[in-house]
C-alpha cells in the first residue's frame, strides 16, 4: 500500500537533510573536479602553456565559486570569480603557466573557494601544480595555434625551436601530436657554437572532424632525464559549407512537390555531384494521431527507402558561394514517414557534404480523389 503523500514528503526531506549533512562533513568541493592535480611536465620558455580543468555541480543547489587564487605568480587563472554553477552545470577553468617571467622547476598550488548559499556550506579545493620551464629551450611563436579552420581542408603551422644550452650535439629526435589527424615534420635549420635551431611543422589533415582540437606537440630530444618538451596545439574546425535538410511536409501520392535545397559556403565552390543513398528502414508507419491507425499502411522493418526515380535534382554547373537547387519528389503510393539521405561531392575535396529529405506520404485510401 503506498504511503500517504505527507509521509513521503517528510521521508524525502529527512533523506535530503541527511545527504546534505554528510556533504557538509566532507570535502565536497573536490568531488566537483575532474582531476585533483595538474602536471605540466617540461615546457619550453615563451610557450603559451595552459591547462583546463572541468568543474561540475553534482549537487541539487546552486554553487558559487567565490575566489580563484594561486600560491605563486608563476601560475594564474584565466577566469575571474565570482562564478555561479547551477545544479548539473559544467564549466571549464583554465590555469596558465607563466613561461615568460619564470623559469625552472615549479611546485605550487591553485586554490578554488566554493560556497553553497542555500545551507551556508563552504569548501576550499587546493590543486597541486607542477612543471619545469626550460631556460635553454625557446619556441616562437608561443604555441601551435591554427585558429578557426575549414572542415575537410588540410592546414600546416610552422613553429621555431631555439636551443641555447651550449651542447653542440643537441638534437630533436622525434615530434608527435597525440591526435590521430595530426602529423609532424622536424627540419634542422642551423647549428653553431652550442646554438641550435629547428622548424617543426604540424599538419592537421583534411580528415579531422568538426569541433575543438586541443592537444600537445611532444618533442623528444637527446637530453638526459628531461628529454620530452610539450607545446600546446589548438584549432577550431568548422564547416565552411553548410546545407540544411529539405522538409517536404505532407505529400499526396503521385503529386509532385518541389522545395529548394540551399547550400552556403564562405567562398565560391562548385558541386560536382548529388547522389541519393538507398538504405534500410527509412519508411515508417504514419504516427499522426489524427489518422486512424488501422488504415495507416505500416511498412515492415526491413523495407527499403524511396526509389531514385521518386526524386529529381539537377546538379548546378556554376561556381558560387550560395547554391539554390530545386528538389522535386513524386511520392509513390506507399504511405508513411520518410527520411532520405543525399550526398554532395564538392570539387577539390574528398570530404562529402550530406543532407536529408524528409516528409510524410498520405495513405491513398484516405486521400480525397481530386478530379
Secondary structure, 3 states (H helix, E strand, C coil): CCCCHHHHHHHHHHHHHHHHHHHHCCCHHHHHECCCEEEEEEEEECCCEEEEEEEECCCCCCEEEEEEEECCCCEEECCCCCEEECCCCEEEEEEEECCCCCCEEEEEEEEEEEEECCCCEEEEEEEEEEEEEEEEEEEECCCEEEEEEECCCCEEEEEEEEECCCCCCCCEEEEEECCCCEEEEEEEEEEECCEEEEEEEEEECCCCCCEEEEEEEEEEECCCCCCEEEEEEEEEEECCEEECCEEEEEECCCCEEEEEEEEEEEEEECEEEEEEECCECCCECCCCCCCCHHHCCCCCCCCECCCHHHEEECCCCCCEEEEEEEEEEECCCCCEEEEEEEEEEECCCCCCEEEEEEEEECCHHHCCCCC
